[in-house]
C-alpha cells in the first residue's frame, strides 16, 4: 500500500514539474519579443550613432 502511495506521489511531482516547466517555457516565449526588441533597438541606435 505504501509503495503505491509513493509511486503516485513521485508520478504527481514529476507531472507537476513538467507542467511548471511548460508554463515557464510559455512565459519565456511570451517575454522574448518584449525583451529582444528593445535590446536590438538599443544596439541599432548605438551603432548608428557611432557611424555618424
C-alpha positions in Angstrom: 0.0 0.0 0.0 2.7 2.5 1.0 4.6 1.6 -2.2 1.6 2.5 -4.3 1.3 5.9 -2.5 5.0 6.6 -3.0 4.7 5.8 -6.7 1.6 8.0 -7.0 3.4 10.9 -5.3 6.5 10.6 -7.5 4.3 10.5 -10.6 2.4 13.5 -9.3 5.6 15.5 -8.6 7.0 14.7 -12.0 3.9 15.8 -13.8 3.8 19.0 -11.6 7.4 19.7 -12.6 6.6 19.0 -16.2 3.6 21.4 -16.2 5.7 24.1 -14.4 8.5 23.7 -17.0 5.9 24.0 -19.8 4.4 27.1 -18.1 7.8 28.7 -17.7 8.5 27.9 -21.4 5.3 29.6 -22.4 6.1 32.7 -20.3 9.6 32.9 -21.8 8.1 32.6 -25.3 5.8 35.5 -24.5 8.6 37.6 -22.9 11.3 37.0 -25.6 9.8 39.6 -28.1 9.4 42.2 -25.3 13.0 41.8 -24.2 14.8 41.3 -27.6 13.1 44.1 -29.5 14.2 47.0 -27.1 17.7 45.4 -26.9 18.0 45.2 -30.7 16.8 48.8 -31.0 19.3 50.0 -28.4 22.2 48.2 -30.2 21.0 49.5 -33.6 20.8 53.1 -32.1 24.3 52.8 -30.7 25.7 51.5 -33.9 24.0 54.3 -35.9 25.4 57.0 -33.6 28.9 55.6 -33.8 28.8 55.7 -37.7 27.8 59.4 -37.8 
